[in-house]
Amino acid sequence: MHAKRSRRPLPPGFGVIWTTVALDLIGFGILFPVLARYARDAGASPATAGALVASFSVAQLVCSPLTGRLSDRVGRKPVIIMSLVGTAVGSLLTGLAGSLLWLLFLGRIVDGASGASVSVAQAAVTDVSAPEDRARLLGLLGAAFGAGFALGPAIGGVAALVNHRLPFFIAAGIAAVNALAAVKRLPETRPPRSGVNHIGIPRPVTPERSLRRLVLVTFVSLVAFSGFEATFSLLAEARFGLSESGTYGLFFLVGIGLVLVQGGAIHTVVVKLGELRTVRFGLACNAAGLALLAVDAGWAPLAGALTLLIVGQGVVAPTLSSLISARAHAERRGQALGVQQSAGGLARSVGPAVAGYLFGRSIPAPYVLGAVLVVAALLLVTDR
C-alpha cells in the first residue's frame, strides 16, 4: 500500500513542458488585464473593446480541436512550437497596431488561433505518464497556469510604467524565446500509431458517447464556476463593501489555493478515491460552495464557500482532463483534449453572461443556478 502511495519521479521532458506552459501563460497574463484599455486608447468604443477581447476566445474556440487533431497526426512538438510562434506574431501585431483597429483584431485572432499549447501540452503530459500519475501531472500543469497568471500581470504592470506598448512587445519576446527553446529542448511525446503509449500500456478504445459526456460535464460545470468568477467582485461589494484591492486580495488567495491543490493535494485525493470518485467529490464540493454563496449570513459562509470551491475546482479540472485522456484512443488524444478546451472556452463565454444577467435581478440567483448545474453535471459522471 505504501508503494502505491509513493510518488513516482517526474517523467523525462515534463519539466520542459511545464516551463513552456508557464512562460506561455505569463505572456497571456501580461496582455489580458490591459487589452480593453489599450483598445480604448486606440479609439475603440466599449463594445468594440469587448469584441476585441472576445475575438481571442472565439478564435481559440474554433481552432483548439483542429490543432489538437493536428498534434495527433504530426506530433506534439511541432504544434506547440507553431502555437508559440503564432503567439509571438499575434502579440507583436497587437503592440504595433496603434490606432489601426483592424491590425489589433488581426493580432488577437492570430494569438487566439495559436493558443492551443495548453491542450497539446496536456496531451504531451498524458503521453508520458502512467495511468496512476495522470491526474497529479495534469494538476502540476494546472499549477503552471496559476504561476503564469500571477507573474504575467506583475511583469506587465512594471513594463506599462515605461511605455503602454511595452507589455505587448515583452509578451512577444517571451513567446519567441520560448519557441526557440522548445525547438532544442522540448521532447516529442506522441505515441506511435499502434494504440500503445510510450510506457507500453495499451490504450483502450472507448465509445465516443463516453467522451462526449465528459466534455459536457466540463462545459456545464465551467458555466457554473465561471459565473461565480465573473460576479464575485459584485457580490463582495454588495454584501461586504469590499474595495477593488480587497477583491483582488481574495482572488489572489483563491488563485494560490488552486495552485496548492493542483500542485500537491490532488495526488492524495486521487490515490484515495480514484479518478472517477475524485471528479464526483470535486463537483459535490463545487455544488455545496455555490449553494453557500447564495446564503447572505456573513463572513463564515463566504469562507466556507470559497474553501469548497478551491478544493472542488482544484481537483475537478485536471482529473476531468485525465479521464478524457484515458478514455480517448491514443491516436485521438490531442483532438479529444482540444475539444475539451474548446468546450471550456465556450463555457467561459456563456457562464459570465448568464450569471451577470441573473445577478442584476437577484444576488443569490446565479449561485443557486450554478449549484443546480453542477449537480446535473455530477449525475452525468458515470463509469462508462
N, C-alpha and C positions, 0 to 999 in steps of 0.2 A: 504493500500500500504506500509505503514511504517513497519507493521508487517512482510510483505513479504521480506522486505529488511534487516530485522534484522538477525543477525547470531545466529544460534542455538548453545547451548553448545556442545562441542565435545562429541561424544558418548562414553560410557564406553569401556575401552580397547584400545581406539585409541592411547593414549599416549604410551602404551607399544608397540603397533605395530610400531609406528613412531620411537621409540628408537631402536627397533630391526633392522629396515631397516637402520637407520643412522649408527649404530655400524657395521652392515654388510658391508656397503659401505665404512666405514673408513678402514676396513680390506682390501677391494679391492683397495682403494686408496693408501694404504701402498705398495702393491705389484706391481701394474701395471707400475708405472714410471720406475722402475729399473729392471724389469724382463728380458728384452732383454740384458742388460749389464751383469746381473747375469749369463745368459746362455752363453754369450761370454766368460766370465771369466772361465766358466766350460769347455771351449773348443769347443763350438758350433760355426759353421760358421754363417755369417749373415743370410743366407737363413734358416738355422736350427733354429736360434733365432726367426726369423719371424714366422716360422711354430709353434714354441712353444707358442708364443703369440696367434696365430690363433687357436690353439688347444682348448683353453678355450672357445672361441666363438663358435666353431663348436660343442663342447660337450653341451654347453648351448642351441644352436640352435636345436639340436636333442631332448634334454631332457625336455625343458620347457613345451611343450604341454603335455608330459607324466606326469610330476609332477603336472601340473595344473589339469589334469583329476584325478590323484590320490587324490588330495585335495578335489575334488568333492565327492569322494567315502568315504574316511576315515576321512576327516576333515582338516581344515587349520593348526591347531596347530601341529599335528604330522609331517606334511610335512615341515613346517618351521623349526621345531627342527631338523629333518633329514637333511635339507639343511645346517643348521648352523654346525652340526656335520661334514658333508662332507666337508664344507669349512675349518674347523679346521684341519681335517685329510689332506686335499689337501695342505694347507699352511705348515703344519708340514713336509710333504714329500718333498715339494719344498725346505725348509730350510735344510733338512738332505741330499739332493741329492748330493751335492758337484759336482764331475766330472761325476757322473752317469747320463748321459742324459736320459736314459730310465726311471729312477726314477723321473727325473724332468718333463718329459712328463706325467707320471702317475699322479703326483701331480696336474698338471694343468688340466688334463682331469677330475679327481675326483672333483676338485674345480668347474670346469665349469658345470659338470653334476649336481652338488649340487646347482648351482646358480639360483634356482627357487624361492628364497624367495621373490623376487621383485613382480613377477606376483601373487604369492599366497597371499602376503601381500595386494596387490591391491584388490584381491578378498575378503579378510577378511574385508577390509575397506568398500567395497560396500555392504557386507553382513549386516553391522550395520548402514548404512547411509540412510537417507531419500533421495528420488529422487532429491530434490532441493539442497541437500548438497553434492551429489556425486562428482561433479567436484571440489568443494572447498576442500574437504578432500583429494582427489587424488592429488590436487595441493600442499597441505601441505606435502603429502607423497613425491612428487617430490622435495620439498624443503629439505627433509631429504637426498635425493640423493646428492643434491648440498652441503649440510653441510658435508656429509661423504667424498665427493671427495675433499673438501677444507682441511679438517683436516687430512685425511689419508696421503697425501704427506708430510705434515709438520711433523707428527709423524715419518714417515719412514725416512725422511731426518736426523732427530736428531739421530734415532737409528742406521743408517748406519755409523755415525761417530764413534760408538763404535765397531761394527762388521758388515760386509756386509751381514751376515746371520740373524742378529738380527731382522730386519724388518719382516721377514717371521715368526719367532717364536712369535713375538708380535701379528701379524695378526692371527696366530693360537690360541693364548691365548685369544684374544678378542672374536673370534668366539666361543670358548669353554665356556667362561664365559657367553656369550650371550645365548648360548643354555641352560645352566643350569638355567639362569634367566627366560628364556622362559618357561621352564618346570613348574615353580611355578607361573609366573605372566601372561603369555600370555593366553587370553581367547579363547575359541573355538567359532567361529562365523558362521560356515557353517549352512545354514538354513535346517530345516527338509525337507524331500523329498516330501513335499506336494505342492511345487510350490509357497509357501508363505514365505517371508523372516521374520527375527526376529522382525521387527516392524509392521508386519501384512499386508504388501502390496503385493497383488498378482503380480507375475512376468509373463508378457505375453510371449507366445511363438512366436518368430519371425522367418521368413524363413531364412534358412542358407545362402541364397543368399545375404541378407542384411548384415550379419556378414562378409561374405567373401569380400564384397565391402569395408567395413570399415577397414578390415585388409589390403586390397590392398591400401587404402588411406594411412594407416600407412606406408606401405612399400615404396610407391612412394615418399611420402613427406620426409621420412627419408633418402632415397637415395640422394635427393637434399640437405638436411640440413647437412648430414654427409660429403658430398662432399665439402661443404663450410668449415666445421670444419677442414677437412684434408688438405686443400690447403691454408687456410687463412694465415698461417705463411709465405708461399712462396709469397703470394700477398703482405703482409705487407713489406717484404724485397724488392721485385721487384719495388713496386711503391713508398714506403715511406722510404726505407732504415732502417727500424726498426731492432734493435738488438734482440737477443733472450729474454733478460729481458723485453724489451718493448713489445714484442709479448705476453709474459707471463702476463704482466700487463693488456693488452687488454682482454685476455682470462679470467683473474680474474674478470674484470669488467663485462664481458658478463655473467659469472657464477653468480655473485652477482645479476645482473639484472634478470636472470632467477629465482633465489630464491625469489626475491621480488615479481615478477609477480605471480609465482605459489603459494607463501605463503600468498598472500593477495589480489592483484588486480584482480585475476581471479574471485573471488566471485562477485565483482561488475559487471564485464563484463557478466557473465552467468546470473545474475539476470536481467540485462537489455535486453540481446539478446536471452537468451535461449541457450541450448547446441548446437543445430544444427547450428544456425547462428553464434555462437561463433567459432565453427570449421571453418566455411566459412570465417569469419573475420580473424582468425589467419592464414589460408592458403593464403588469399589475402595479408596480411602483409608480409608473407614469400616470396611470388612471387615478390612483389614490392621491398623487401630488396635485394633479389638475383639479380634482374634486375639492381638495383642501384650499386651493387658491380661490375657489368660489365663495369660501366662508370668510366673512368680514369679522374677525374676532381677535385682532391684534397681531403682535409680532410672533407669538408662538406657533400659530398655524402656518404663518408665512415661512418661518424657519423650517418647519416640518415638511412643507410642500416643496421647498427648494432642495432639501436633502433628498427627498424621494425622487424628484426629477433628475437630480445629478446622478444618483445611483442608477435609476431606470434607464435614462438615455445613454449613460456611460457604458452599460452592458449591452443594451439592445442594438446600437448601431454596428459595432464590429461583429457581434455574434450573428446578426442577420446576414451580413456580408459573407461570413464564414459558412453559414448554412447554404446560401446561394451558390457559393463556390463548390461546396461539397456535392450538391445535387446536380450541378451542371456537368455536362460532358467536358472532358479535358480540352477538347478542340473548340469548345464554345464558351469557355470560362470568361474570357475577356469581354465577349459580347454580352453575356449574362450580367456581369458586374457593371458594364456600361449602361445597360437598360435600367439597372437598379439606380445608378447615379442620375440618369435622366428622369426617372420617376421621383427621385428626391428633389431634383430641381423644380419639377412641376409642383410638387407639394409645397415647396418654399415660396412659390408664387401664389398658390391658391390659399394656403393657410393664413398668411397675414391679411389678405384682402377680406376673407370671410370673418376673421377674428376682429379686425378693425371695425367692420360694419356692425357686428353684434355688440361690441364694447360701447359703441355710441348709443345703443338702445338700452343696454343693461350691463353693468360691470361684470356680474358673475357669468353672463351668458356664454362668452367664448370658452370659458374653462369648464362649464357644465357640458357643452357640446364636445369639447376636446376629450373629456373623460369618457363620454359615450362612444366616441370614435375609437379611442384606444381599447375599450372593452370589445368593440366589434372586431378590431384587429387581433386582439387576443384569441377570439373564437376562431379566427382563420388559421392559427398556428396549429398544424396537425403533423402527425408522424410521417405522412406521405404527401 
